[in-house]
Amino acid sequence: MAEANNIIEITSKDQFEEAVKSETLTIVDFWAVWCGPCRVLKPLLHKIAGEHPEIQLLTVDVDVNQELAAQYDINSIPAVFMFKNGEIVDNFVGVMPENEILEKIEANK
């Protein structure tokens, strides 16, 4: 399955800070390769992003982007933050059912 255009793998703090300033609802998935629950949530978030081109999904590998993980006080993963215009509008930790994630998206669009 091809990646949707609205899914961005974050490789730097500058790239992240620019992306979250968007007026578009931006979902940020803080994850790691070794994290079992992350491997469950990641395909679900990719599916949602693929079906909702009006949002953008940023994926942040906490092992590669330790400074960002520290800045957002990420102690447990997966940690998901929703941004709009540079402000955090919602967040959750762990795996959440698709319908609950979609409700959060709708409430914050």
WOKA-V243073 format. One record per residue. N is the residue number from 1. PSI is psi in degrees with one decimal (999 if undefined). OMEGA is omega in whole degrees, 0 to 359 (none if undefined). Layout:
N;PSI;OMEGA
N;PSI;OMEGA
This chain:
1;130.4;181
2;148.9;177
3;140.4;175
4;153.8;181
5;-18.5;183
6;15.7;177
7;121.3;185
8;126.0;174
9;119.4;184
10;130.6;180
11;-6.8;179
12;158.3;179
13;-39.9;179
14;-44.6;179
15;-43.1;179
16;-50.5;184
17;-36.1;177
18;-42.8;184
19;-39.2;184
20;-9.3;176
21;-9.8;185
22;148.1;172
23;-18.8;178
24;140.5;174
25;125.2;183
26;121.6;178
27;127.7;181
28;121.0;179
29;107.5;173
30;120.4;188
31;176.9;173
32;152.1;182
33;-38.4;185
34;-2.9;187
35;113.9;180
36;-52.7;179
37;-31.0;177
38;-38.4;180
39;-21.6;175
40;-44.1;185
41;-37.7;186
42;-50.6;180
43;-31.6;178
44;-45.7;178
45;-37.7;178
46;-40.1;178
47;-47.6;180
48;-45.7;180
49;-37.7;179
50;-32.5;181
51;-9.9;183
52;79.4;182
53;-9.8;180
54;-6.0;176
55;166.2;170
56;148.1;181
57;124.0;175
58;134.2;176
59;128.7;183
60;108.8;176
61;114.1;186
62;-23.4;178
63;-33.0;180
64;-34.3;185
65;59.2;185
66;-34.2;180
67;-43.4;178
68;-42.8;179
69;-40.9;178
70;-41.2;181
71;-37.0;181
72;13.5;174
73;47.2;181
74;109.2;179
75;-24.3;179
76;142.5;177
77;155.6;359
78;142.0;174
79;129.3;183
80;127.4;177
81;144.8;174
82;126.3;181
83;149.5;170
84;126.6;182
85;38.4;176
86;-1.0;181
87;141.7;175
88;123.4;180
89;-15.5;179
90;162.4;174
91;160.8;173
92;159.8;180
93;137.8;178
94;-175.2;181
95;134.9;180
96;144.3;179
97;149.5;183
98;-44.6;183
99;-34.4;179
100;-37.0;176
101;-43.6;180
102;-36.9;176
103;-42.2;178
104;-41.3;179
105;-49.2;180
106;-40.4;182
107;-20.9;186
108;0.7;182
109;999;none
